[in-house]
């Protein structure tokens, strides 16, 4: 009987594989965990000088863990679903022996003594952490730039941001330095970077993978809660990563409903509500085309796609801003303390400390000087009472009920199973633009207000003809959007 010869893989090529593919290659002996780790370390070192995405390296420990993983495999021990797979994680998630600064210089010398629960689950599944990736200070804007680690660049264009606050994670995955990673998401912090970098990202249902976020939004704010999410180049890896971090195979550890198998979904029974403009911020032409192309693909696969208008997304945006800023950013001000403040955080804190009469005056004056967009967010600042917060929570519950009813309404094509929309109104922003474009509509924050799961998949890239459609304007926000589209 002739024995089949095992085909070995060129280790350098493994950085193009997804996490599941890499785990399978290691399990069948096409390459070792050590080779996979070394290849990804080499790729990080090749690209990270231009990106500044991986800001905490863990190479010596990763190499030792890879050798131990190979030894376990040689002994015939059971292999986890991510056995030997190198991964990266967002800097704010605790990893024993490394800092979790959230971009605060005062935390740079404080090392975690234990792994975050989701990091621990990744490692228990066999993953090997190579390092931690850059974030926005306090995880509070759509860029990854802070006084501790500096600025991260987009792998497709160094003049653009990879997004935030999980931008470092998205950037290194897009560049092939990691096949899978963890981010967090309270208002698009995983999904917007995925969109900006052309990879896949997922925010689980509120409560499935709750993230404490101790140095971001105050932990006591529980109306809109951050979730730990997964980023990868392949959608299948999102499902694999979510199953691992949610503890779905351990009922004692996972009180949430069990996860289904996405491979068993029947697209011909899927009812899709689709929109390209939520009425809160005009989307870029390429963004509209991306949704239309995705809708056409779903229809070709047998899904029923209906053009639909979501209910009052401007109200959802107002709730998002009102709930997160209900304390006048007193919590964030206390966290920053005497630390150096990123300009975007300093700008927000400067608004938040103003009194309501001052903010009302500014809101009235700004449209008169051609800045109506800047005035739009001001009514959500200045409140600092518990009664106001309770009222917002009640309004959020009412909006959630209204949205559910709209999804089920047969008069508009319901009931629907899925909503297809832009991930963000804009392509990747130029560095610094997030100060003007603090919230590019409700596209990303809507799912957080509702508590729904939400994912992003790459579908297309901006075409040259789509970069100059917005009219010239003196409105600072719309001018920033026009500049974002240009050469995007």
Buried (B, 14 or more C-beta within 10 A) or exposed (E): EEEEEEEEBEBEEBBEBBBBBBBBBBBEEBBBBBBBBBBBBBBBEEBBEEBBBBBBBBBEBBBEBBBEBBEBBEEEEEBBBBBBBBBBBBBBBBBBEBBBBBBBBBBBEEEBEEBBBBBBBBBEBBBBBBBBBBBBBBBBBBBBBBBBBEBBBBBBBBEBBBBBBBBBBBBBBBBBBBBBBBBBBBBBBBBBBBBBBBBBBBBBBBEBBBBBBEBBBBBEBEBBBBBBBBBBBBBBBBBBBBBBBBBBEEEEEBEBEEBEEEEEEEBEEBBBBBBBBBBBBBBBBBBBBBBBEBBEEBBEEEBBBBEBEBBBBBBBBBBBBBBBBBBBBBBBBEBBEEBBBBEBBEBBBEBBBBEBEBBBEBBEEBBEEEBBBBBBBBBBBBBBEEEBBEBBBEBBEEBBEBBEEBBEBEEBBBEBBBBBBBBBBBBBBBBBBBBBBBBBBBBBBBBBBBBBBBBBBBBBEBEEEBBEEBEEBEBBBBBBBBBBBEEB
